[in-house]
Amino acid sequence: MNTLVFLIPIALLLGGLGLAAFLWSLKSGQYEDLDGAAWRALNDDDDRPGPQSLHR
């Protein structure tokens, strides 16, 4: 029973931190363009040049 005195406030604190992080991500616009992020993940076009040879 004594351990519940410590575990319940710790669980509430961690839940509150998770909720605060979620609300911060909503406020900062993390979930604005979900379709664009999905298409960028599937895009195969690589604009960067390939690895260059060391022996020129």
N, C-alpha and C positions, 0 to 999 in steps of 0.2 A: 504493500500500500504506500510505503514511503517513496517508492520509485515513481509512482504516478504524480506525486507532487512536483517532480522535476520534469517528467516526460510530457505532461499535458501543456505546460507553458512553452516548452521547447517546440512541440508540434504546432502550437498556435503561432508562435513566432515564425517558424519556417513557412507555414501556410500563408501568413501575412506577407512575408518577403516574396513568395512566389506570386501572390496576387498583385503586389506592387510592381514587380517586374513585368507582369503581363499587361497591366494598365499603362505602364511606361512605354511598352512596345506598341500598344495601340495609339498612344498619343504621338509617338514619333513617326508614325506612318509605315510601320513594318509590314502591314497587311494590305497596303493600298493596291498593288499591282501583282496579284497572284498569277494571272494568266501570262503576263510578260516574263515572270521568273520561270514558269514552266517551259515556255518556248525557248528561253535562253539556255536552259539546262539541256534541251534536246538539239540545239543548234550545233551542226558539225563543222560550220565554217570556222577555220582558224586563221585569223588575220595576222598572227605573229609568224615571222619567218622561221623555218626549220633550223635545226642545229647546224652550225657551220663546221666544215672540216678544219681540223687543226693543222693539216699539212697542205699549205697553199703553194 
